[in-house]
Amino acid sequence: MRFVFFSMYDFSRDGGHPIRMYGILNTLATKGYEVVFISNAKRKNNFHHTIVHIPLNQPFSDKQKMYLQFLLSVLPVSIVSLFYSRLLKQIAAVLKGAVKNDETVYFFDYLDNSIAYILKKNNLIASYINDAFGVAPVEFKIKAGLAKNIISKGIIGLKYLSSKSLDKKVFNNGAGFIFASIKMRAYYEKEIFTSQNHKSYIIPNLLDHGFIRTVNTDLKAELIKRFNIAKDSFIFLFSGAYKPTSGVDDLIVAFKRLYVDYPYPNLKLILIGKGTLRYKCEDLAAGMQDSILFLNFIPYEELFTYHNIAHVIVCPDKMNPYSNMIIHLKYFDALVSGKLVINGNFDSVQEINKDDFLSLSFDLSNADSLYQTMKNCIDNYDSLVVKYKDVSKYALEHLTYDAYIDVLNK
């Protein structure tokens, strides 16, 4: 079977979304499917060697993306097509030699999903299947609720209305959609779709089985020395974005309580990432610079080594509709680390973590519950390590794209 994928992304940076694209494309190729990828990819070293790359050579900035999506949400596609006639002409030339008659094309990114709709309406492709990687209306609704003044709330509210209008156009004209969870599909069926005349697939944000996870021993030795980690140290680690819903502030509050219970210098919290909440978190951690360590983002390939120096990986996200629909990649990365993992009891996570089968849970948006779970990890560390000793193996066998990807062939 042959699959044709399309993306405007240039793969110059790693992150949750490009890693998902690598996982889906590489897994299909590894299984022997014919995979054609039309994209702006600058780097091809992380792709499976059998994938046929067709260069798009159409760079698209974040600002251009914002304009196109806004125009498409408020104007008829025929008018938007006039504004982007040159781009469409250039894409059409690429598609002509890459896509067979009546062949369905798969699109990845939120921008790609919009491009798919425009191409279909201009009869440049027969049909499309979109990977619904995110839920923009839900994200804007969360941000509107957190806005601190009326102007900001109003602007974000308009973005919410625009994104929902766009989703209704894009999703009601597709032949099928890939959802990251059952909960996510339920949202689209309730809020976006006006009919059920489409194919539906569930593929979570999984692990790429082909991605080699090894400990860089030189880097590990450097980290142990840099962070002054002793044999009796106990390390908690977080990696992700500092957003209002990330729960990093709750994690620091819980850790400070732990430090009162275990007041020795070898109890440490390592925080990796950037974001709008970081200044607040640094203020919360004032005076504890030897025990709460702030690091900037690290290359994805180094994450496994950072995980390796920790005892517990914490995903402290607060309750929010987006995380309740979608399991974040950081959770799967944590599971495969071989370390104890703490994560909130989101509905999306409970789909695979019933009765704390894979990781320890805490009550969402509850710093006291998070504290209790972290304390449990210290008090019962040895027995918990035994309980969860096979989680990494299970994750690599059952929570990879390899275990889910064949649904696209049904």
N, C-alpha and C positions, 0 to 999 in steps of 0.2 A: 504494500500500500504506500502511496505517496502523500506527503504532507507539505504544503507550501505555507510558510509563515512570513509575516511582514512586521517590521518595526522601524520607527524613526529614530530609535535610541542608538547612540554611537558607542556604547560600552567603554567609554573612557574612565568611568568610575564604577566601583563595585558597590553593592548594597542589596537590600532585600529583593528589589524587582529584577535587576539583571541576573541575580543568582537564581531566581525562579525561571527566567528564560533559559539560562544555561541548563538547568535541571530538566525542563521539558524537552528541549531540543536534543540535548545529548543522550537522554534516555531513549527517545525514539530512535535515534541513530544507532545506539548501542544494540537495540533489539532488532536491527536489520531493516527498519523502515527507510524508505527514501525520503530524505529531508532537504528541502530547498528553503533557504533563508534570504529574503530580500530585506536589506537593512543598511543603516549608516555605520555599521560596525567598523571601528578603527583597529581594534585588536581581535585577532582570531585564534590566539594561542589557547584560550580556554574552551574552545568548541571542539566537538568530536571531529576527527579528521575526515569522515565521510560526508559531512554536511556540505552541500553545494551552496556557496555564497554568491549572491548577486548584489553588487554594490548599488545603492540608491543614490548616493552622493547628493543628498538634499538635507543639509544641516538645518536644524530647527531649534531656535532658542526657547527658553522658558517663557519669555515675553510673547513671542510669536504663538506659542502654544496657547497662552491665556487668551490672546485676541481671537484666534480661530475658534476656540471653544465657546467664547462668549457670543461671537457673531452667529455661530451655528445654533445657539440656544434661543436666539431671539428673531432670527431671520429665516426665510425659506432657503432650503439648500441650493436652489437655483441661483439666488443672488450671491450667496457665499461662494459658490463655484466661480462666479465672475471675478470676485476679488482674488481668488487663488487659481485662476485659469492657467498661469504659467507653471505653477507647481503641479497641477493635475496633468498638464500636457507632458511634463517630464516623467511623472510617475507612470503615466499611460505607456510611454515608450519602453520603460523597464518591464512593466507587466506584460506587454505584448510578446516578449520573447521568453517569459518565465512561467506564465500561467496558461494552462490548457483551457480549451472551451468548456464552459459549465463547471469548472473546477472551483471548489470552495477554498477560500484563503483564510488562514487563522491570523488574528491580530492580537497583540499583547497589551501594550500600554494604554492608559486612558486617552492619550492623544491618538494612538493607533486606532483605538475603537472608533473615534470620531472620523478619522480618515477613511475607515472601512465604510461607514455610512455614506460619506460623500462619494466614494468610488462606486458603491452599489447604485446610488441614485443617478449617477452619470453613466451607468451601464458599462463601467470599466472592469467590473468583476461580476460574476454571476451571483455569488452569495458569500457571506462571511460568518465566521464563528469567532466570537470575542472572548478573551480571557478577562473576566471581571475581577481584576486584581484588587481594586479598591471600591469604596462606596462613598463617593464624593459628597452627596447630600448629607449623609450621616456625619461625616467629618466636619462639614461647615456648620451643621446644627450644633455640634459639640462646641465648636469655637465661638459661635454666637452666644451660647449660654455662658461662656467664660469671659466674654468681652466686658471691659470695665467701664465703658461709656456708651452713650446712645448712638454716637456717630459710628463707632466701630461695630456696634451691634447691627446697625442698619446696613452698613456696607457688607458685612458677612452674611446678613440675611438675604441681600440681593444675590450674592454668590450662591447661596443655598437654592434659591428659586431658579437661578440660571442653570445650575448643575442638574437639578431635577428635571427641568424642561429638556435639557440635552440628553439625559439618560433615557427619557421616554421616546425621543426620536431614535436614538442609536439602538436601543435594546428591542424596540418593537419592529425593527426592520432586519434583524439578524436571523440567520438560520439556526444558530445554536450558541450556547454560552457555557463557559467553564467557570464554576463557582468554587470558592475556597472552603466552603463549609455548607452543611445543610441549612444552618441558620441564615447564612448569607443568601442562599437561593430563596428561602421563605420571604426575606425582605423584598427582593425583586418581584416575586410573584404577587405580593400584596400591594406594593407601592408603585411599581414601574410598569409591569406588563399589562397590556389591555387584552391579550389573548395568550393561549398556551401553545401556539403553533410553532414550536421550536424544540431543538434538542437540548438536553441539559446534562452536564457532566460535573462531578464533584472531584476536584483535585486540590487538596490543601497546599499550603506553603511548606513543602516537604524538604527532605534532605536529598542532595544530589549524590547518589551512590558512587558516582565516578570521581567525586572530589576527594582527593587524598588528604586525610587528616593525620598529620604526624607532629610530634613534639620536636621543636627546634631546640636541641639541648643547649646550644650556646646562648640562645635568647633566654631560655629558662634560667640558666645560671646567672645571667645578667640581671634578670628580674628579681631573683631571690636576693641578690646582693643589693640592688637598688632599693628594694622595699624593706630591707632588713628583716627578712623572713627567717625565723629560727625553727628548729625541729618541733618545738611545742607551740608554734603559731597556729591560729585558727583563722582562716581567711574566708570572708564572704565576698562575692564579686557580682557586679552588675555591668552590663554592656548594652547601650541603646541611646535613644534620644531623650534629652531632658525636656519633656513636654508636660503641660499641666496635668495630663492624664497618666503620665509615666509612673507616678508613685515613688519617685526617687526621694522626695521629701519625707514620705512615710517611712521609707527604708532607713533614712538617716535618723529619724526620731526613734525607730525601733532599735537601731544599733546603739544609740546613746544610752538607752535603757539597759541593753545587754552589757554595756561597758561598766555600768554600776554593779551588775551581778558578777561580772568576771573582770575585775579591775587589774588586768595585767597588760603590759605593752604589746603582747604578741597577738591580741585580738585585733584584727584589721578588716577594714571595708575598702575594697578597690572599686572605684566608679569610673567607667570608661564611656566617654561620649560628650556631646555638646548639645546646646539647645537653650531655649528662652528661660527655662527654669533653673539653669545652672547657678546663676548668681544667688538666687534664693537658697539653693542647696549649700553653696559655699558659706553663706551667712549662718545657716543652721549648724554647720560643722566647725564653726570658728573655735579655735583653741584645741582642736583635735587633729592637727595636721600630721602627726606621727601615726595616727590610727585610721583616719579617713583620707584616702588618697585619691585625688582627682586626676584623671588622664584624659587626653583628647582621643578622638577616634583613631583606631589602629587598622592596618590592612587586614582584610577578612582572613587571609591565609595565616595570620599570626594569632587569630582568636583562639584556636585550639590549644596553643601553648599557654596563653594567659589563663584559660580555663584550667589547665593542668596544675597551676600553682595554687588553685583555690580548693577549699573543702566543699563549699556550697555556692551554687549559682542561683541568684535571686532575680525573678521577673516580677517586680512589685506593682504592676499596673493597677490603677484605680478602676472602679467600675465605669465603663463607657460603652455605648452601643456598638462602636466599631470593633473593639477587642472582643466583645461578646459574640460577634459574628465570625471573626477571623483569628486563627492562631498565628501569632507572629513567628517569623523564622527564628528569632533568638531563642524561643522555647525549644525548638527541635535541635538547634545547635547545642543548647544546654544539655539536653537528654543524651546526646551522643558523646558528651565530654567524659562520661564515666563518673561524674561527681553527683552529689545530692542536688536536687533541683527543687526550688520553691516557686510556685506560680499561683495566682489567684484562681478561684473556682468559677471561671467564665463558662458559659454554656458551650462555647466552641471547644474549650479545652476538655470539658467533661465528656465530649463525644468520644475522646480517646483515652481519658484518664479517670475512668469510673473507679470509685473507691480508692483513689490515690494509687492506682496501679503503677504509674510511671513516675510520679513526683508528689511532693508534699503540697498541700493546699492551705490557703488562708482565706478568710472572709474579705471580700473586695472592699476597698476604701476603708479598711480598718487597721490602723497602725498597731493596735493592741493585739489583734489576731496575728498579724505579721510577726510581731515580737515573740509571741508564744511559739509560733512555728520555728522561728530562728533559734529560740532557746531549746526547743526539742531537739534540733539538729546537734547542738553542742552536748546536751545531757545524754543523748542516746545515739551518739555518732556511730559507734562500732556496730551496733545492732541494725541501724538504718543502712549502713554500707552493705551489710549482708543482705538485707531485704531488697535493695535496689541494685544488686551487683550485676544483674543481667539486662538492665535497662538499655545500655548502650548497644548491646548486641541485638536486642529486640527492635530498637529504633532503626538500625541499619538494615534489618530484615523486613520490617513491616511499615516503616514511616518514611519511605523513599519514593521518588517518582516512579521507580521501577515497579513498585507494588501497585500503583494506581494508573499508570499511563495507558494501559491497554483498553481502558474505557473509551478512548477516542476512536477505537477501531470497531465500536459496536453501533 
